[in-house]
Amino acid sequence: MKLHELRDNPGAAKKAKRVGRGPGSGKGKMGGRGIKGQKSRSGVAIAAYEGGQMPLYQRLPKRGFNKPNRKSFAVVNLGLIQKFIDAGKLTADITEDSLVASGLVRRKLDGIRVLAKGELTTKATITVTGASRAAVEAVEKAGGSLTVTSAASDAPAAE
């Protein structure tokens, strides 16, 4: 096979219908756009306009509330922390800065929150902004301690 012998599969490339090319084409004169009006002109995009009828996005009820000062936490699971400890990227003393430096978390945002997905087998001391109760229990079960540095968490600080 040579470059000049390459062809598309039959039916793979469909030629576009050429509009406005005479009455014999079936799409001559007005090119399928009808007579007059805004939509027969070029360069017109009428997004979400429904001909004067109240648009759907305005007919639907507005619900809920978006808190303007909501905190956004970077989330880390215990299983990933264990994986990074096994790989030698993290030591047993873990802070938010060490999590960012190891590449486990891209950026801190409003803090880092530890969740209990996965298993932690290494004894580790973890200091983060937030943690779930299950994560605190899992770290203590492995013989370590998890300290929550801010009141922004729903879990109590490790007792």
N, C-alpha and C positions, 0 to 999 in steps of 0.2 A: 504494500500500500504506500502511495506517495501522497504528499500534501495536496496536490491538485486533484486527487481522487476522493478526498473527504467530502461527505455529503451528510446533511441532516437526515434523520429517519423520516420516512414519508408521513406527512401530517404534523410533524413537530413544529414547523414554522408556518403559521397561517398568515397569508398576506392581508394587510389592512384594506378595508373597503375604501376605495377612492371616491369621495363625495364631490358633488358639483362638477361632474364631468359629462354632462349631456343627458338627454332623456332616455337614451338606450341603456344607461347603467342602472336605472331604477332608483338612483339617489342623485338625480340631476337637479338643476335649477336652485331649489332652496336647501338641498343637501340634507333632507330629513328633519329640518328644524321647524317646519311649519311656516305660518305667515306672520310677519311683524312681531312686535313684542320684545320685551327685554331678553328673553332666552334665545331669540333668534340672532341676537348680536354676538360679536366675539368679545372675549375678555370679561364675561359675566359669571360670577360665582355667587349663588344665593344660598349660603349655608344656613340650614335650619329654618328657612323661610317657608311658610306654609300657605301662601296666598292670602294673607290677612287673617287667617284662622290663628287662634292662640297657639303658639308652638308647644310641642310636647314637653320640652324642658321647663316651660313656665306653667304648664297644667299640672305637673306632678307636685305633690306636697313637699315642703321643705321640712326636714327633720334633723334633730341632733344638734350638736354643738362641737366646734373644734377649739380646744383650749389653746389660746395663743402662747402661753408660757409653759406648755407641756415639756417635761424632761425626756430626752431621748438617750437611752443607754445602749452602749455596745454590749452585745450578749456573748457569753462564752459558756460552753458546756464542760462539765467535769471530765468527760471522756476525751475531749480535745486537749485539755490541760495535761492529762495523764500521757497522752500520745506525745506531746512536746517534751515532757519530762523524760520519757523513755528514749526519745531521739537526742537528748542532751541539749535541747534548745532552751530549756528552763531548769532552774535549780529548785530546791525544796522551799526556798524563801521567795514567794511570788508577790509582786506588787503590780499596780496598774502600768507603771513605766516598763517593768520587765516583760509584761504581756505584749506591749506595743513593740518593744525592741526585738522580741523573739519572732514577731511577724504573725502571731496568733490573732491579734486585733489590729486593724488598720489604724484607727484613731479612737481616742477616748470618748468623744462626744461629751455628754454631761456626766460621764462616769462609766464604769464597767460593772456589769451585773452577771453574777455566776449562777447558772442553772444546773439542775441535778441530772441532766441526761448523760448517760454513760457512767463509767465507774472509775473511782479514784482509789488506787491501791497503795500509792506512795504517801508517806507521812509528809505533809506539806503545810507551811504557814502561809495563808493567803490573806492579803489586805486589799479589799476592793470597796467600791461605793455602794454596791447592793448585792444581795444574794437571796435566793429562795430558801425557805425553811428546810426543804428537803436537801438542798445543797449543803447547808450548814451541818445538818445531821450526818450526811455522807462523808464530809471531810473529817468530822470528829470521830466517826466510826473507823476511819482509816488511821486514826491516831494523830491527826493534825489539828490545826485550828483555822477558822475562817473569821476574820474581823471585818465588820462593816463600819466604814469610816464616816458615813453620813446618815442623816435621819430620813433620807429619800427612799429607804427600802421598807418593804412590808415585813421583813424578817427581823427578829431581834438580833442584836450583836451577839457574837459567840460568848456564851456565859461560862 
